[in-house]
Amino acid sequence: MTVASSPPLSALADWRRWPERLGRVTNSHSYVPQIDGLRFLAIMQVVAYHAALRAQRSADRAAMPWDGWFAFLPNGVAGVELFFFISGYIIAYPFMTGHAPRLRSFYMRRVTRLEPPYILTVTLCCAAFVAAGGNVGPSPALRHIAEATPLWQSFAASLVYLHGLIFAASPRFNPPLWTLEIEIQFYILAPAIILAYLSLRTPTVRACVGVTAIMAALVLQAVLDPIASWHYSLLAHLFPFLLGIAVCDWASHTRPFERPPTAWADITLAIGLALFFASSTLFYVNFDTDGRALVLAVRASGILMLYLGAARGNIGRRLFGNRWIALVGGACYSIYLLHVPLLQVVTSILLKPFDLTGQPLLALVAVYVIVVPIVIASCMAFYAAVERPCMNRDWPRRLWSRVAGRSAGA
């Protein structure tokens, strides 16, 4: 699905055509909707976790995520690692298919595509945090937040994707931004990593080296991730990116999305979903290094099976390729940027009149049924207005021409 430009506002009235009019803008004919379907799974898993956290706090202001029922809900970490896998896969694709971009073009594309929504979000969230007096509600569990850091320092560090590396903590005004800092670290190194991998000429050698590197990175994550000073480093999250690169290498030769669907792939998908969610329910278990490595291996297996199910399964292709699911998955960046601040605000406004103390199930239903749809709709509006126009590769030139034309006319 190649889309050339942003839709006029009048076209938005026909909601049945939104998936076509608002779909991800691409500059090639290789768009695979199932990849956006996997993004949908990842972002919904993250949103569901953070929404449940707001419900837990509505029922008990002093509750910790590792207390009681909440500890057994799937944690958002699995969704984050699925995102990392997809990033490795997507970034590697042009290199694997012989269309490697020039480095200047590669980095400029990351800047023009990602920076405007990110900078706007960081600025708005920080301003809203200040307007709220620096207190956005109960957060006793957020011990990984840089609460002692001056807000202007947190803001400045976040703008340049260095908050985690400098403060070994997430920003108060939008904690999930730390994962985007990991993504940026990968983007900076990705061309070198991929080109080094491709310098291994034979597929057999690449496969052996790739598997070895993935296993080493997985063990390294099990060792480093619990250490705050390493948690915000790419070294503690490298394995899903490497897994995506290796899978992309395999897919560039076998082209699984173009082959006939098979029943075994749907079985694989079901097992993958079970492993994916099961591994994320163990987040708050205090494992040793071996236990953490085993959980990561289970999650990696789940992600691989999810990919195979989406690529080769009859049900998997239809499910992850559904145009509405692909539409929301394509907007995952906007949803990720804004969902936590919006969850906090909308939950505070809509649930504040009700006393949900001691009623966690009712609070959970209220947040999922009332709050989450409003949050997703708001994020989709941001996507349509801000992120999607930035998907056009030449939007800076168009904007400059428009500004220059108006200046000349004046």
RAPEPE-V892201 format. One record per backbone hydrogen bond with DSSP energy under -1.0 kcal/mol. CO is the residue of the C=O (numbers start at 1). NH is the residue of the N-H. Records with the same first field share a line. If there is no record, write none. Layout:
# RAPEPE-V892201
CO->NH / NH
This chain:
# RAPEPE-V892201
8->11
9->12
10->13
11->14
13->15
14->17
15->18
17->21
18->22
32->35
33->37
34->38
35->39
36->40
37->41
38->42
39->43
40->44
41->45
42->46
43->47
44->48
45->49
46->50
47->51
48->52
49->53
50->54
51->55
52->56
53->57
54->58
55->59
56->60
59->358
60->63
64->67
69->72
70->73
75->78
76->80
77->81
78->82
79->83
80->84
81->85
82->86
83->87
84->88
85->89
86->90
87->91
88->92
89->93
92->96
93->97
94->99
95->98
102->106
103->107
104->108
105->109
106->110
107->111
108->112
109->113
110->114
111->115
114->118
115->119
116->120
117->121
118->122
119->123
120->124
121->125
122->126
123->127
124->128
125->129
126->130
127->131
128->132
129->134
130->133
139->142
141->143
142->145
144->170
145->147
150->154
151->155
152->156
153->157
154->158
155->159
157->162
158->161
162->166
163->167
164->168
170->146
174->177
175->178
176->179
177->181
178->182
179->183
180->184
181->185
182->186
183->187
184->188
185->189
186->190
189->193
190->194
191->195
192->196
193->197
194->198
195->199
197->200
199->201
202->206
203->207
204->208
205->209
206->210
207->211
208->212
209->213
210->214
211->215
212->216
213->217
214->218
215->219
216->220
217->221
218->222
219->223
220->224
221->225
224->227
227->230 / 231
230->233
233->236
234->237
238->242
239->243
240->244
241->245
242->246
243->247
244->248
245->249
246->250
247->251
248->252
250->254
251->255
255->258
263->267
264->268
265->269
266->270
267->271
268->272
269->273
270->274
271->275
272->276
273->277
274->278
275->279
277->281
280->75
282->285
285->287
288->292
289->293
290->294
291->295
292->296
293->297
294->298
295->299
296->300
297->301
298->302
299->303
300->304
301->305
302->306
303->307
304->308
305->309
306->310
307->311
308->312
309->313
312->262
313->317
314->318
315->319
316->320
317->321
319->322
322->326
323->327
324->328
325->329
326->330
329->332
331->335
332->336
333->337
334->338
335->339
338->342
339->343
340->344
341->345
342->346
343->347
344->348
345->349
346->350
347->351
351->354
356->359
359->363
360->364
361->365
362->366
363->367
364->368
365->369
366->370 / 371
367->372
371->375
372->376
373->377
374->378
375->379
376->380
377->381
378->382
379->383
380->384
381->385
382->386 / 387
383->388
388->391
389->392
392->395
394->398
395->399
396->400
397->401
398->402
399->403
400->404
401->405
402->406
403->407
404->408
405->409
406->410
